[in-house]
Amino acid sequence: MFDQMFGGMKEKIEEIKKSLDGIFLEAEAGDGAVKVTVSASNHIKNISIDKSIVDPEDVEQLEDLITVATNRALRMAEERASEEM
């Protein structure tokens, strides 16, 4: 009995997970100098960095921009995943 009830739910969850893998969101930092693309299932797909902002003397700034863009993208993915559920 429980298998019948939860079997359908399990399939539905798997469908949602697959659909989340196909939803991509992009966030940026530094006026678009750093862009991070993630799936709604929280997998980082791409990080793009504008070469003009790369300063070997100021690696901290680049690290900060990557962190900000990544956190924004992951937050967006979390919100999107909640909407899909």
C-alpha positions in Angstrom: 0.0 0.0 0.0 2.7 2.4 0.9 4.7 1.5 -2.2 1.7 2.6 -4.3 1.3 5.9 -2.5 5.0 6.8 -2.4 6.0 5.2 -5.7 4.2 7.9 -7.6 5.7 10.6 -5.4 9.2 9.2 -5.9 8.7 9.3 -9.7 7.4 12.9 -9.5 10.5 13.9 -7.5 12.8 12.3 -10.0 10.9 14.2 -12.8 11.4 17.5 -11.0 15.1 16.8 -10.4 15.6 16.2 -14.1 13.8 19.3 -15.0 15.8 21.4 -12.5 19.0 20.1 -14.3 17.8 21.8 -17.5 17.0 25.2 -15.9 19.9 27.6 -16.0 20.3 30.8 -14.2 23.0 33.5 -14.4 24.1 36.0 -11.8 26.8 38.6 -12.1 29.0 40.8 -10.0 31.2 43.8 -10.7 28.8 45.2 -13.4 29.0 42.0 -15.3 32.7 41.5 -15.0 32.1 38.1 -13.4 29.2 35.9 -14.4 28.2 32.5 -12.9 25.8 30.1 -14.5 24.2 27.4 -12.4 21.4 24.9 -12.9 18.3 25.1 -10.7 19.7 21.9 -9.1 22.7 23.9 -7.7 25.4 22.7 -10.1 27.8 25.4 -11.3 27.9 25.2 -15.1 30.1 28.1 -16.0 32.1 31.0 -14.6 33.0 33.8 -16.9 35.6 36.5 -16.0 36.2 39.6 -18.1 40.0 39.7 -18.6 40.1 43.4 -18.1 39.4 43.1 -14.4 42.1 40.5 -13.8 44.8 42.2 -11.8 47.6 40.0 -10.4 48.2 42.5 -7.7 44.6 42.4 -6.5 43.6 38.8 -6.5 41.3 39.4 -3.5 39.0 41.6 -5.6 38.5 38.8 -8.2 37.9 36.3 -5.4 35.3 38.6 -3.9 33.5 39.1 -7.2 33.5 35.3 -7.9 32.1 34.7 -4.4 29.3 37.3 -4.8 28.3 36.1 -8.2 28.3 32.4 -7.1 26.2 33.1 -4.0 23.7 35.2 -6.1 23.4 32.4 -8.6 22.9 29.7 -6.0 20.3 31.8 -4.2 18.5 32.2 -7.5 18.7 28.5 -8.1 17.3 27.7 -4.7 14.4 30.1 -5.3 13.6 28.6 -8.7 13.8 25.0 -7.3 11.3 26.0 -4.6 8.9 27.4 -7.3 9.2 24.2 -9.3 8.3 22.0 -6.3 
